[in-house]
């Protein structure tokens, strides 16, 4: 399922759909506790995310709901990942707090409340891009988020800036990964066994496009089953956008998957990759792309290798990893470029 379809804005809304959504100060009962509905954080075609207060103690959480009329199952996958985070004490995934079902209206999960996402933060700057220092440090943080998902036998399939959210804890910015509706289980050892007698199945096709077109991997564009390498490819496009302020295919009609695919293939070629990596560490990022191009569906990602290239880029750019992020008061970018 395309993330653009899944998250299309409320312009497609209708009175009948609006009537199924909770209103401010409504009381919603979960399996464990009751919650008072507050502000709308984000709205998608199939539901939304709200800030809520737990009635018994006034503590704030996020409530994500999926309308029953659409008969999707994304909220179930969301529940599985949030519950896994609680069970395994994952550091980069919000914890499940509660869940519930309002008959005839929606299913929901309650989770930790976080702050702004990386897309919102990037758009606060005049040039729509982060400094090299902030972008490379966020690259390390977001890579760790993805690695944690992969280590728990899931792939995300919708890596993009809006799915990484920050929260400041103990005077330190922490980055979390969210929105698991398109996640899919991926157990490499099982796949190796399954394909040992039939190697041709490795590149099996799927009937659905999964992800967000701007950041989707080449395999996703070709309707191939995705694996961890595809999350990392999407992550690379995301980091490049953070550093350049845009991607070369950004102005394309976002429903024209074929045109976007052709541009991605063009800018991955040696003659054009320099244009793609305009404000990026060219040597280190080229090596990451070269590494990704050699992977297949069953490949084990060498996260340490990718991290080593990011650390090399940080060293070569004389970056102080302790300096404030661009959006934090005191940073040079905050002084010079922050929109007022």
RAVENRA-V511950 format. One record per residue. RES is the residue in three letters. PSI is psi in degrees with one decimal (999 if undefined). Layout:
# RAVENRA-V511950
RES | PSI
RES | PSI
This chain:
# RAVENRA-V511950
UNK | 131.0
UNK | 134.6
UNK | -30.5
UNK | -38.3
UNK | -40.6
UNK | -32.0
UNK | 20.9
UNK | 150.3
UNK | 170.9
UNK | 6.2
UNK | -24.3
UNK | 4.4
UNK | 163.7
UNK | 166.0
UNK | -37.6
UNK | -37.1
UNK | -44.1
UNK | -34.8
UNK | -17.0
UNK | -13.8
UNK | 150.4
UNK | 153.0
UNK | 160.2
UNK | 134.4
UNK | -0.5
UNK | 150.3
UNK | 126.8
UNK | 126.6
UNK | 122.1
UNK | -173.3
UNK | -28.9
UNK | -39.4
UNK | 170.5
UNK | 149.3
UNK | 138.6
UNK | 125.9
UNK | 131.7
UNK | -139.8
UNK | 151.9
UNK | 124.0
UNK | -47.0
UNK | 151.8
UNK | 130.8
UNK | 175.5
UNK | -37.0
UNK | 4.8
UNK | -146.3
UNK | 174.1
UNK | 131.0
UNK | 149.3
UNK | 133.3
UNK | 157.8
UNK | 128.6
UNK | 126.6
UNK | -36.5
UNK | -25.6
UNK | -0.2
UNK | 8.9
UNK | 140.4
UNK | 139.5
UNK | 176.2
UNK | 134.9
UNK | 122.2
UNK | 128.6
UNK | 156.6
UNK | 123.4
UNK | 135.8
UNK | -26.5
UNK | -20.7
UNK | -12.4
UNK | 40.8
UNK | 173.6
UNK | 18.7
UNK | -35.8
UNK | -26.9
UNK | -41.0
UNK | -41.0
UNK | -46.7
UNK | -43.1
UNK | -43.3
UNK | -40.8
UNK | -38.0
UNK | -38.8
UNK | -39.9
UNK | -40.5
UNK | -44.8
UNK | -44.5
UNK | 5.0
UNK | 53.8
UNK | 142.5
UNK | -18.2
UNK | 4.9
UNK | 132.2
UNK | 152.9
UNK | 142.6
UNK | 133.0
UNK | -40.2
UNK | 171.9
UNK | 168.2
UNK | 179.2
UNK | 115.9
UNK | 106.9
UNK | 128.7
UNK | -4.3
UNK | -72.2
UNK | 159.6
UNK | 154.4
UNK | 159.0
UNK | 148.6
UNK | 134.6
UNK | 176.5
UNK | 141.5
UNK | 127.8
UNK | -172.0
UNK | -134.3
UNK | 153.4
UNK | 168.3
UNK | -26.6
UNK | -45.0
UNK | -42.9
UNK | -42.6
UNK | -36.9
UNK | 0.4
UNK | -6.6
UNK | 144.0
UNK | -44.0
UNK | 5.8
UNK | 29.1
UNK | 157.1
UNK | 162.2
UNK | 162.3
UNK | -40.7
UNK | -52.1
UNK | -44.2
UNK | -43.7
UNK | -36.3
UNK | -35.6
UNK | -31.9
UNK | -44.2
UNK | -43.6
UNK | -46.8
UNK | -33.4
UNK | -39.5
UNK | -36.2
UNK | -48.0
UNK | -42.0
UNK | -39.5
UNK | -39.2
UNK | -46.0
UNK | -39.4
UNK | -21.0
UNK | 22.9
UNK | 39.3
UNK | 152.6
UNK | 150.0
UNK | -47.5
UNK | 10.3
UNK | 52.3
UNK | 122.3
UNK | 163.0
UNK | -36.2
UNK | -11.2
UNK | 13.6
UNK | 125.7
UNK | 142.2
UNK | 160.6
UNK | 131.8
UNK | 122.3
UNK | 130.1
UNK | 43.1
UNK | 21.8
UNK | 136.2
UNK | 122.1
UNK | 143.3
UNK | 133.7
UNK | 153.5
UNK | 140.3
UNK | -178.5
UNK | 84.8
UNK | 18.4
UNK | -27.5
UNK | 4.8
UNK | 151.8
UNK | 143.1
UNK | 142.3
UNK | 104.1
UNK | 102.0
UNK | -43.4
UNK | -39.9
UNK | -40.5
UNK | -38.7
UNK | -43.4
UNK | -44.3
UNK | -39.1
UNK | -1.9
UNK | -32.3
UNK | -5.8
UNK | 74.1
UNK | -25.0
UNK | -22.1
UNK | -14.0
UNK | -39.7
UNK | 39.6
UNK | 150.6
UNK | 159.6
UNK | 158.0
UNK | -7.7
UNK | 145.7
UNK | 125.7
UNK | 125.0
UNK | -166.8
UNK | 126.1
UNK | -42.8
UNK | -36.2
UNK | -0.5
UNK | 147.3
UNK | 166.3
UNK | -39.5
UNK | -39.9
UNK | -42.3
UNK | -33.3
UNK | 13.4
UNK | 39.5
UNK | 150.8
UNK | 137.4
UNK | 160.7
UNK | -178.3
UNK | -34.3
UNK | -29.9
UNK | -37.0
UNK | -40.2
UNK | -36.8
UNK | -45.1
UNK | -39.6
UNK | -40.3
UNK | -44.5
UNK | -39.0
UNK | -45.1
UNK | -40.6
UNK | -43.1
UNK | -39.3
UNK | -33.4
UNK | -33.1
UNK | -25.3
UNK | -10.7
UNK | 172.5
UNK | 149.9
UNK | -25.9
UNK | 11.2
UNK | -33.3
UNK | -2.2
UNK | 155.4
UNK | 117.8
UNK | -3.9
UNK | -6.4
UNK | 77.2
UNK | -37.5
UNK | -43.1
UNK | -42.6
UNK | -41.8
UNK | -46.2
UNK | -39.4
UNK | -38.8
UNK | -42.7
UNK | -40.4
UNK | -49.6
UNK | -7.3
UNK | -11.5
UNK | 153.1
UNK | -33.0
UNK | -21.3
UNK | -9.9
UNK | -25.8
UNK | -35.1
UNK | -38.5
UNK | -35.7
UNK | 36.2
UNK | -55.3
UNK | 15.5
UNK | 163.2
UNK | 99.1
UNK | -46.0
UNK | -48.1
UNK | -40.7
UNK | -35.6
UNK | -40.6
UNK | -36.8
UNK | -45.5
UNK | -40.9
UNK | -41.6
UNK | -46.0
UNK | -34.9
UNK | -17.6
UNK | -0.5
UNK | 156.6
UNK | -172.3
UNK | -33.1
UNK | 0.6
UNK | 142.6
UNK | 124.1
UNK | 132.7
UNK | 83.3
UNK | -34.1
UNK | -38.5
UNK | -46.0
UNK | -42.9
UNK | -40.0
UNK | -35.6
UNK | -36.1
UNK | -42.4
UNK | -35.3
UNK | -42.1
UNK | -39.7
UNK | -43.5
UNK | -45.1
UNK | -21.3
UNK | 11.9
UNK | 46.6
UNK | 133.1
UNK | 110.4
UNK | -10.1
UNK | -5.7
UNK | 159.1
UNK | 151.5
UNK | 161.8
UNK | -36.7
UNK | -5.1
UNK | 138.7
UNK | 133.7
UNK | -18.7
UNK | 155.1
UNK | -37.9
UNK | -38.4
UNK | -40.0
UNK | -39.1
UNK | -36.2
UNK | -9.0
UNK | 130.4
UNK | 135.7
UNK | 999
